[in-house]
Amino acid sequence: MSSTRREFVDRSLMIAGALALPKTWRPGGGLIRSEWPSITPRGKASKALRILFLGGTGFIGPHMVRYAMYRGHTVSMFNRGKSAPGLFPGVETLLGDRDNGLDSLKGHQWDVVVDNSGYVPRHVRDSAELLKNSVGRYIFTSTGSVYKFDQDSIDEDSPLLTLDDPKSEDVNKYYGPLKVVCEQAVRQIYGDRGTNVRLHIVAGPGDTTDRFTYWPVRIDKGGEVLAPGDPNNPVEFIDVRDLAEFVVHLAEQNTGGTFNAAGPSLDEYGMAQFLYGIRGITPSRVSFTWVDDAFVQEQKGRFPLWISQHGPARGIIRVRSNRGVAAGLKFRPLAVTALDTLEWFKSEPEERQKKLPLNLEAEAKILEAWKAKKGATK
């Protein structure tokens, strides 16, 4: 049996096994087909920590809070109390605002603070300074968008973006550069007690962006699916529960430094591996038609998670997470992420589901034009 054939069989068996297992509810949130014991630590942490979450009611925050509570940690949350109030009954909630409204944080002590809501350097600097003598470690949730993407591979030491206007707080215009300055503030104030986690596109139950969700939903819809670009073109994302478990693990191990958090594997994960892997979690009749990079771009086709490996943003799909894996980052199988995401999405209200545009007509037009071009060249 060839190595390619063997790898295909191994992946098929993994997916089939995932489908055969009974559903359970994980403490990290979301329905899954198994507990995948190599991923999630069992039981309580060896030492209970006091953890403060700045934010905690968006997409990634609730997964972190749930997992921290599952591990036996005492959790406090700081937010404005406007988004999902009462999401965690019994959890201490300190009301305030990152913009000159931090008074409720005074007079407390925590082992760790996890900053999920820092986008403007002034806000991060204010909270970091105020908490400097009240917490042991400051974990800042940063982003892979801090990097210059026009490079063939990216690790934590790769060149970063610079903020052209140091006075600007325009997050829409300077999202990545502002995060760079936020990271710098954490390092300057906390030194070795600071930790920066540069997350990638985040996938899983609760995702509001639909960047990953598009593919399980589209493939489950069935029919002929346009597969963009080269089958080996890399795809990267991180399951929100893998991210949550990693951040809590860093807190438990008191680990400092800067870490990329990009999956779904330490090795490159191709578009074909991605699409066929998702195909395995749905009984829908599906066929894939591969359309090359140049033609997709010529037709102005845009598909979530697909970034050409030959384009100026190619670095974003080759972010290396070796340092994170060495520090405890783990990845659950694609089949688990895809199935959980699809089941969660189908449980959402119809109004919410309609917000995900599949653009089937535009996809069909590109496929028709592609076939016409291929037919003309025969």
C-alpha positions, 0 to 999 in steps of 0.5 A: 500500500502506498504511503498516500493510500495508507494516510487516506485509510488512517484518516478515514478510520479516525473519522469513522471512529469519531462518528461511531462513538456516543455523544457526550457533553464536555465541560469546555462546552459543545457536543462531541463524539468522545472525550479524546482523553489525550486532549483534556486533563482529567479531574481537578488541577493540582492547585486551585488558582484565583483567575481574573478574566477581563471580558469573558462573555464573547466567543472565546471567553466563555470557553476559558471560564468554563474550562477554568471552573472545570479544573477547580479554579476560582473565577472572577470576571470583569466586564460592563455587564451588558453582554450576556449578563448572568451567563455564569451564575455564582461567578464573581462579576466586577462591573466596570469599563476598560476606558477609565472605569477600573475601580472595581478591580482595586483591593483584590488579589488573583494568581492570574489575569487573562486579558481577552478584551485588550485592543487599545494599548492605553487600556492594556497599560492601565489594567496591567499597571493597576494589577501589577501588585495584585496578580502573579501572572498577566496572560494577554490574548493577542493575535497572529495579525501582529505579523507581516504576512508577506513571508514564507513561514512565521514563528514567534521571532518573525518580523512584526507590524509597526504602528504608523500613527502612535497616537491612533486607537483606530482598531479597525485600521490598525488592529495588528499593530495596536496588538503589538504595542499591547504585547509590549506593554505587558512585557514592559510591566510584567517582564517574565510574569507576562505571557502573550498568546497569539491566536489564529482564526478561532473555530468551534461552537459559538463562533460569530465570524462563521469563517470556519463554520462556513465549510461544515455547513456548506459541505453538509448542504451537499451537491457540487462544492467548489474546492479553491486553489491547490489541494496542498494549499495550507489551511490554519485555524485553532479550535476554541476549546484547544485555545481555552485549554492551552491558556488555562494550562499556561496559567496552571504551569505559570508559564511565561513567554510568547506563543503562537496558537495555530492549528489544526496540526503542528504539520502543514494541513492541506486544503484537500485534507481539510475538505475531505476531513469535513466530508467525513462527518456528514451523510450528505452527497458531496462532490468536489471540483478543484478550481485553480488559484488564478481562476478563483481570483480572476472570478473574484471568488472568496472562500473562508480560510482559503488564502493563496500560498503564492499571494502576499498574505501567504505567511498567515497560513504558515504560522508555526506553533512549535513553541506552543506545542512544547509548552502544552498546546494540543489539537483535537481532530478536525472531525471533532471540531467540524461535527461539534460546530455543525451541530451547534450551528444547526441548534441556533435560531433560524434567524442566526443561521440565515446570517451565514451566506453560502453564496451558492449562486456565485459558486455555481457561476464560477464552476460553470465558467471553470468548466467552460474554460476547461472544455475550451482547452481540450 
